[in-house]
Amino acid sequence: MDLEFGDADVAFRDEVRAWLAANVPAEPLPSFDTAEGFAAHRAWEAKLADAGLAAVSWPAEFGGRDATMLQWVIFEEEYYAAGAALRVNQNGLFMLAPTLFNHGTDEQRARILPAMARSERVWAQAWSEPEAGSDIASLRSTATRVDGGWKLSGQKTWSSRAAFADGAFGLFRSEPGSERHRGLTYLMFDLRAPGVTVRPIPQLDGQPGFAEIFLDEVFVPDADVIGEPGQGWRVAMTTANNERGLSLRSPGRFLSAADALVDLWEREDGDTSSADAQRVADAWIGARAYQLYTFGTVTRLQDGGELGPESSVNKLFWSHLDVALHETALDLLGPRGELTGDSAPDAGRWPAGYLFSLAGPIYGGTDQIQRNTIAERLLGLPRGAR
Ligand SMILES: Cc1cc2nc3c(=O)[nH]c(=O)nc-3n(C[C@H](O)[C@H](O)[C@H](O)COP(=O)(O)OP(=O)(O)OC[C@H]3O[C@@H](n4cnc5c(N)ncnc54)[C@H](O)[C@@H]3O)c2cc1C
């Protein structure tokens, strides 16, 4: 395996690094889980899009710049290293877009992707329901056939950023009497359409990072079905594999956090023989291992491969890396790890990051679900009792 970057990749990294150095605001944007922060993040996304950097690996006609997937990984490394804002449209860019590239129509891609690249339309994922989280195939929300489209009814929950987002994508039971994975349809809907009620839910930090979505006979045209009606499960696997296996959490996120942890250790401890030094080294090695593994994944995809159930190994790895990395930081800080706000060490990134890291083993499918997938679909072990 050749781990040297080619000239084009080096030039791309240099260009991205220079642009970010000149354009990333010195002060972090307010949290995108507030109305003010959401608007500030949208404006930042439009600026990225103007520079051709919002979705580098997409075709230029949709707002990308035809970069390779490897260059996308490079972009992400530079983006996080520069301390740029988290992507407010991450569920659109990293989950809905790959799904549209795989299963959407030309019309859908042309209509939806350019507005997504500019974050003129921000997307939320509306999969989970009160009685269907891990077992998403037990979902009850329905899509009923009507003239020219579908009427959606039911309740979705835990929808990240839905409090301020514009549209959502989700699975609905469209064949009455069907069971489990059969008879589901994958649809997009407008969060401000008649019949939609969005009720924000505060997260651990008190901000409305999630929302419940209530749907009461919400009309959706046929043009907003992704893939074939009744074939939603197959389409959903593309979304899930991207969420777990590649795009939602790229190595750049963990490499930059691991570098910051090394920096923190040098300031707070600096003793190479301490137990914490070992944990810092483990976190750094874990981030680097994930980077190398991801180079392998994108090389495989560029050669025509697909993301499959091995995505679950990936998800399990990065979610635990994130928890361990933040726990180590808090232990290095001792009681000061409790401080938040501007006067806190590193402006409070460690306790905030720790709280969010705790969600990693839950969202995108819990640890137990990833382990079930690994056991059954990768290792070929017998199915456990359900
Ligand atoms: C920060 C965050 C953001 C999220 N964002 C979104 C979003 O944008 N859109 C969205 O649709 N959802 C979102 N979710 C919801 C998330 O997908 C669900 O919480 C998750 O799938 C688990 O479902 P549940 O909460 O219903 O738990 P349950 O499914 O009720 O699980 C409870 C416990 O039982 C275990 N369990 C369940 N079934 C099995 C089994 N077969 N074998 C072994 N153990 C099992 C689980 O692992 C878990 O420990 C988000 C969640 C979090 C925390």
The ligand as an SDF file (V2000), in Angstrom:
LIG
                    3D

 53 58  0  0  0  0  0  0  0  0999 V2000
  -27.3330   12.4750   20.4530 C   0  0  0  0  0  0  0  0  0  0  0  0
  -28.3460   11.6350   19.7360 C   0  0  0  0  0  0  0  0  0  0  0  0
  -28.7650   12.0210   18.4770 C   0  0  0  0  0  0  0  0  0  0  0  0
  -29.7350   11.2760   17.8070 C   0  0  0  0  0  0  0  0  0  0  0  0
  -30.1610   11.7450   16.5910 N   0  0  0  0  0  0  0  0  0  0  0  0
  -31.1230   11.0720   15.9350 C   0  0  0  0  0  0  0  0  0  0  0  0
  -31.6170   11.5770   14.7000 C   0  0  0  0  0  0  0  0  0  0  0  0
  -31.1680   12.6080   14.2000 O   0  0  0  0  0  0  0  0  0  0  0  0
  -32.6090   10.9050   14.0920 N   0  0  0  0  0  0  0  0  0  0  0  0
  -33.1400    9.7570   14.6060 C   0  0  0  0  0  0  0  0  0  0  0  0
  -34.0180    9.1840   13.9690 O   0  0  0  0  0  0  0  0  0  0  0  0
  -32.7070    9.2540   15.7920 N   0  0  0  0  0  0  0  0  0  0  0  0
  -31.7120    9.8920   16.4640 C   0  0  0  0  0  0  0  0  0  0  0  0
  -31.2650    9.4190   17.6860 N   0  0  0  0  0  0  0  0  0  0  0  0
  -31.9100    8.2440   18.2700 C   0  0  0  0  0  0  0  0  0  0  0  0
  -31.0470    6.9840   18.2500 C   0  0  0  0  0  0  0  0  0  0  0  0
  -30.9240    6.4760   16.9450 O   0  0  0  0  0  0  0  0  0  0  0  0
  -31.6930    5.9660   19.2150 C   0  0  0  0  0  0  0  0  0  0  0  0
  -31.6230    6.5040   20.5120 O   0  0  0  0  0  0  0  0  0  0  0  0
  -30.9840    4.6270   19.1700 C   0  0  0  0  0  0  0  0  0  0  0  0
  -31.1660    3.9940   17.9320 O   0  0  0  0  0  0  0  0  0  0  0  0
  -31.4780    3.6920   20.2950 C   0  0  0  0  0  0  0  0  0  0  0  0
  -32.8660    3.6000   20.2850 O   0  0  0  0  0  0  0  0  0  0  0  0
  -33.7080    3.8470   21.6280 P   0  0  0  0  0  0  0  0  0  0  0  0
  -33.2490    5.1330   22.2180 O   0  0  0  0  0  0  0  0  0  0  0  0
  -35.1400    3.7010   21.2880 O   0  0  0  0  0  0  0  0  0  0  0  0
  -33.2470    2.7110   22.6250 O   0  0  0  0  0  0  0  0  0  0  0  0
  -33.7780    1.2120   22.6460 P   0  0  0  0  0  0  0  0  0  0  0  0
  -33.8400    0.6830   21.2610 O   0  0  0  0  0  0  0  0  0  0  0  0
  -35.0260    1.1740   23.4650 O   0  0  0  0  0  0  0  0  0  0  0  0
  -32.6190    0.4690   23.4080 O   0  0  0  0  0  0  0  0  0  0  0  0
  -32.4960    0.4860   24.8470 C   0  0  0  0  0  0  0  0  0  0  0  0
  -31.3230   -0.4230   25.2230 C   0  0  0  0  0  0  0  0  0  0  0  0
  -31.6000   -1.7850   24.8200 O   0  0  0  0  0  0  0  0  0  0  0  0
  -30.5520   -2.2660   23.9940 C   0  0  0  0  0  0  0  0  0  0  0  0
  -31.0980   -3.1440   22.9530 N   0  0  0  0  0  0  0  0  0  0  0  0
  -32.1790   -2.8980   22.1830 C   0  0  0  0  0  0  0  0  0  0  0  0
  -32.3560   -3.9140   21.3080 N   0  0  0  0  0  0  0  0  0  0  0  0
  -31.3530   -4.8060   21.5250 C   0  0  0  0  0  0  0  0  0  0  0  0
  -30.9820   -6.0440   20.9300 C   0  0  0  0  0  0  0  0  0  0  0  0
  -31.6700   -6.5800   19.9050 N   0  0  0  0  0  0  0  0  0  0  0  0
  -29.8870   -6.6910   21.3990 N   0  0  0  0  0  0  0  0  0  0  0  0
  -29.1590   -6.1550   22.4230 C   0  0  0  0  0  0  0  0  0  0  0  0
  -29.4730   -4.9860   23.0310 N   0  0  0  0  0  0  0  0  0  0  0  0
  -30.5490   -4.3120   22.5890 C   0  0  0  0  0  0  0  0  0  0  0  0
  -29.9390   -1.0330   23.3880 C   0  0  0  0  0  0  0  0  0  0  0  0
  -28.6070   -1.2710   22.9530 O   0  0  0  0  0  0  0  0  0  0  0  0
  -30.0250   -0.0190   24.5070 C   0  0  0  0  0  0  0  0  0  0  0  0
  -28.9420   -0.2220   25.3940 O   0  0  0  0  0  0  0  0  0  0  0  0
  -30.2880   10.1170   18.3870 C   0  0  0  0  0  0  0  0  0  0  0  0
  -29.8560    9.7040   19.6600 C   0  0  0  0  0  0  0  0  0  0  0  0
  -28.8980   10.4480   20.3320 C   0  0  0  0  0  0  0  0  0  0  0  0
  -28.4700    9.9980   21.6910 C   0  0  0  0  0  0  0  0  0  0  0  0
  1  2  1  0
  2  3  1  0
  2 52  2  0
  3  4  2  0
  4  5  1  0
  4 50  1  0
  5  6  2  0
  6  7  1  0
  6 13  1  0
  7  8  2  0
  7  9  1  0
  9 10  1  0
 10 11  2  0
 10 12  1  0
 12 13  2  0
 13 14  1  0
 14 15  1  0
 14 50  1  0
 15 16  1  0
 16 17  1  0
 16 18  1  0
 18 19  1  0
 18 20  1  0
 20 21  1  0
 20 22  1  0
 22 23  1  0
 23 24  1  0
 24 25  2  0
 24 26  1  0
 24 27  1  0
 27 28  1  0
 28 29  2  0
 28 30  1  0
 28 31  1  0
 31 32  1  0
 32 33  1  0
 33 34  1  0
 33 48  1  0
 34 35  1  0
 35 36  1  0
 35 46  1  0
 36 37  1  0
 36 45  1  0
 37 38  2  0
 38 39  1  0
 39 40  1  0
 39 45  2  0
 40 41  1  0
 40 42  2  0
 42 43  1  0
 43 44  2  0
 44 45  1  0
 46 47  1  0
 46 48  1  0
 48 49  1  0
 50 51  2  0
 51 52  1  0
 52 53  1  0
M  END
$$$$
